């Protein structure tokens, strides 16, 4: 009887469960699509579960990224005071008198390094991408010894200068972000008949400034000038579009380890704490500024095909002043072949120019300052204000030769 009672209870339970399932199915219980409805419900439940797990993982990732970013700010605070201290450590290796001035420009301020006697011939140095005027510290004494007074500004949007947010969309907007500020900076200081030097991004801007102000520039030196041709490698397209500043500001410790992996390991780039100084420049807090203006110069024809939107070769104009081009033999950013093409094009349009190739990476003036100073001294000669810019010390027939020093 007990077994029979348990059997009757089990049967009643099964019938109750079946009734509950039928009630849950409702009108679908007798429809041919009932099984499809059950499958859809199972898929939906699975999708919701996966989504919730993904959100949970994403929340943990965001929390971890923010935590290590805050940790990096505590360990290596990229403040203006820290950058100033790092620059002063670099200036200890400069024997000439170094001054720092702030020049008002377009409602902002441009930090400027002045080295030497202001009565001497003015020489203006424009730095490259992710750099500052202080990166010329190994060249200051050489230029002063040649009789120059050096004026080296931090470009607007970089280093210790003001960093207004870039809001343009065309390549002309990018050029307008930098060039008018340089022109007003030059006017505020009252400089005339300047020797102009530009490296990489600074070389691109120096060429544009010289082309628009031929009566102001006495001589022009372009060191591995950027954006000569429209073509650019995929890696460099990503580098300039995403910009190292974005990674440094947002990824904290992760960005620091990535920076250590990519930064040059040679002794010249690690001495005098130049690596830490470079990190501070990239990691300082702020919105998209000079780096966004440069990134806007890159256009993506396809996901794997970046190109420069306004290259020098497509906007080439003859220059009235003598021009010195310096290429780097091992430069992965600006191939020496591109600099050679620019040299040939300038010669063809009647510009007096000379080309030297140095066995260095992208910064020949920084890596081999003595050799670079010898090239400048032998090319332009006397820099006195009362003497005209000396003709290039090489015969026209030999100008096609590209010397490797």
N, C-alpha and C positions, 0 to 999 in steps of 0.2 A: 504493500500500500504506500509505504514511504517512497519507493522508487517510482511508482505510478504517479504519485503527487508531484515529485520533482519533474517527471516527464511532462505532465500537464502544464506546470509553471514555465518550463522552457519553451513549450509550443506557444503558450500565450505570449511570452516575451518576443519570440521570433515574429509572431503575427503583428505585435505592437510596433516592432521596428520596421517591418515592411509597410505598415500603415503610415508611419511617420515619413518614410522615404517617399511614399506616394503623395502624401500631403505636401512635401517639400517640392516635389516636381510639379504639383498642381496640374495645370492643363497639359504640361509637357509629358506627363506620365504615359499617356496613351498615344502621343505623337511620335512619328518615326524619327524625329530629330532629337529625342530625349538624350541619347548617348552623346550627340554632338554638343548639346548644351552642357552636359556634365564635363566634357573634355574642355570646353571653353572656360568653364568656371575654374577648373584645375590650372589651366594655363594662366588665367588672370591672377589666381592666388600665388602661383610661382613667380610671375613677373613682379607682383607687389613685394614679395619676400626678397627677391634679388635687388629691387630698387632700394628697399630699406637697408639692406646690407651694404650696397654701394654708397648710399648716403652716409652710413656710419663710418665706412672706410674713408670717404672723402673728408668727413669732419675730423677724423684722426690725423689725416695727412695735413690738412690746413693748420690744425693745432700744432703739429710737429714743426711745420715750416715757420709759423709765426714765432714759436718758442725759440728755435735756433736762430732766427733773424734777430730777435731781441737779445739773445745771448751774444751774437756777433757785435751788436751795437755796444754792449757793455765791455766786451773784450777789446774791440778796435773801433772806438767812436770816431766816425768820419765827420767831425765838426770843422767849422772854419778855423777855430783855434788850433786844432790838430794839424790841419793843412799848413797853417802859418808856421807852426813850430817845425814841421818837416822841411819847409822851404828854407828856413833860417839855418837848419843843419846843412843844407846844400850850399848856401852862400858862404859858409865857413871855408869852403874850398875855392872861393873866388878872392883874388888878391886885390882887385880894383875896388873902388868905392861903389857900394850898392845902395840905391835909394828905392823906396817904394812910394808911388803916388796913385791917387784915385782920380781918374779923369771923368767928369760928368758927360754922358753921351745919351741923347734921346730919352732923357728922363731916368736913365740908369747910370751905373758906374762901371768903368773898366779899370781893373787893377793893372798897374803898369810898373815894370822894373826898369830903372834907369841906372846905367853903369857907365862911369867915366866922367869926363869934363864936358859940361853942356856947351862949352864954346867950340868943341870939335865938331867935325862933320857928323850929321845924324845918320844913324843906321837903324832900320826898323826890322825886327824879327817877328814873324808870324808862325805860331806853332801848329802842330798837326792834331788830328783826331785823338781824343782821350788824353791829351797832353796839356801842357801849360807853358808859359813863358820861361819858367824855371828850368825846363828841360834843355835850354841853351846854356846852362851854367858852365859847361865845359868849354864854351866858345867865347865867353865874355872877355876874359883876359886877352885872348888873341886879337879880338876886334879892337879893344882899347889900345893894344900895342901898335895896331895899324893906324891909329889916329882917329878912331871913331868914338862917338858917344852913342851907346846902345840904348834903344828904346824898345822894350819887349812887352807888349800887352797880352793879358789873358783875353782871348777872343770872347765876345759876348756869348753867354750861354755855357762857358767853360770855366773850370778852376775857381778862382776867387772873384771873378767878375760877376756882375748881376746875371741872373739866369731867367729872363722872361720866357714864359711858355710859348712854344711855337704852335701856331694855329693855321699855317698855310697848307696848300695842297699842290702847288705847281713848283717846278724847279726854279722859276723866277722868284717865287716866295722864299725859297731857301736861300738864294743868293742875296735877296733883299734883307734877309734876317741878319746877315753878317756885314755886307759891304758898306751900307750907309753908316753903320756904327764905326767902321774903320776910317771912313772919310771924315766924319765929324771928330773922331778922336785925333786924327792928324791935324785938323783945323784948330782944335782946342789947344794943342801943344805948340801951334805955330811953326811947324817944321817945314822946311823947303829944301828942294834938291836932295832928297833922301836916297840912300842906298837901301834897297828893299830886298829882304831875304824871306823866303817862305818854304816850309817843309810840309809835304803831303797835302792835307787840307789847306794849310797855310800857303802852299805853293799855288794851289788852284786859285785861292783868293788874291794872292800877290799878283798873279798874271792878270786877273780881271781889274784889279786896282791900277796896275801899270798901264793897261790898255785904255782905261777911262781917264787917267790922269798922266798923260805922257810928259807934261811940262814940270811935273812934281818929282818924278822918279829919275834919278841920275843913273842908276845901274840896277840890274835885277838878277838875283840868284834864285833859281828854282831847284830845290833838293827833292828828288823823287816826287814830283808834283802829282797829285791824285787826279782821277777822272780825265785822263788823256783821251782814251777811247771809250766807246759805248760798251764794249764787252767787259764783263766782270765774272769771276769764278763763282760757282754756287756757294762755296764756303764764305767768301767775302760778301756776297749778297746777303746771306743770312746774318753775318756779323754786323753789317751796317744797318740792316733793317730792324733786327731785334735789339741791337746795341748792347755792349757789355755793361753799360750803366743800368739798364733795366734788371739784368741778372744780379748785379752787385747790390742794388737797392732792395731787391725783393727776396733773394735766396739766402742771404746771410752766410752762415758757415759753409753751406754747399757751394755758394758762389766763390767763397774764398779758396776752397780746394780746387775748383775749376780754374780759378785765376792762377794758382800756383802751378797747375799742370801746363797751362798755356804760356805763361810768362817766360821770356828767354832766360836760359840758365847760365849764360856766359858771365864772366866776372865783371865786365863793364856794366852790365844791367843789374847787378846785385850789390855793387859797392855803394857806399854813402846812403844806404837805405832807400835807394831809388824805387825798389819794388814796393815797399810799404807806402811810399809817397804816391805811386801810381794807383794803388788800391784806394787810398783815401780820396783821390780825385774822382774815381768812378763811383764810390759808395756813398758820397755825401748826399744827404736828403734833398729832394726836390722833385719837380714835375719834369716832363719831357721838354727839354730846352735845346741846347746846341746839338745834342745827339739825335733828337727828333728831326731837326732841320736837315741834318746830313742824311738820315734815313729816308727822308722824303725825296732825295735825289736818286734813289734806287726804284726802278720799275720792274715788275714781274710780268713778263710776257706769258709765262706759264709757270706752274709750280716748281720747275727745275731750270728756268731760264731768266735770271735777273740781268738787268743792264742799267747803265748810267743814263739818266734822262737828259743831261746837258753837258756833254763832254767838251773838252777844250778844242779838239780837232774839228768839231763842227761849228765852232764859234771863233775860229782863229783870225786874228788881226795882226798886221805888221806893227812892230814896236820900234820906237825911235831910239831907245836906249840900248846899250850893249847888254847881252843876256848870257849868263853862265848857267848851264844845265849840269846837274850832278846826278848820276844814276848809281844804283847799287847792284853789284854783280849777283848777289844772292837774295834779292828782294822778291818775296812772294806776293807782295801787295801791288807794287808798281813795277812790272817787268822792265828790264833795261831796254828791251825792244820797243816798248811804248815810248820811253824817253827818247830813243834814237829816232823814232818816227816824228816826234815833236821837233826835234833838232833839225831834221831834214825839211819839215814843213816851214819852220821859221826861216831857214836859209833861203828857201824857195821864194818866200814873200819879201825878201830883202832885209830881214832882221840880222844884225851883226850878233853872232852867237858862237859859243863854244860848248863842247860836251866832254865831260870826264866821267869815267866809270870807276868806282872804288870797290875793292873786294870786301864788301860789308853786307849787312842786312839792310832793313828799311831806313835806318838812321845813320848814314855815313858820317855826318857832322858830329854825332854823339859818340860813335864807336871809335873813330879815328880823327880826333879834333886837330892834331898837329898836321896831318896830311891835308885835311880840309882847309886849314888856314893857309898852307902853302899854295894850294890851288887858287884861293881867293886873292892872295897877295900877288902871285905871279900873273893872274889874269887881269885885274883891274888896276894894279899899280897904286899911284899916289891918290890919297883920299882927301886931300886938303880942299877946303871950300873954294879957294881961289884958283884951283886947277881943274880943267875939264876932265871928265872920266877918260881914263887912258884907253886907247884902242887895244883890242885883244892882242896879246903878245904871241901871235902865231900867224903864219902867212895864209892867205886865202886858199892856196892850193892844198894846205895841210889841214884845213878845218874839217874835212870829211873823216879824218882819223879819230877814232874814239879810243883814248888812252886808258889803259887799265893800270892803276897805280898800285 
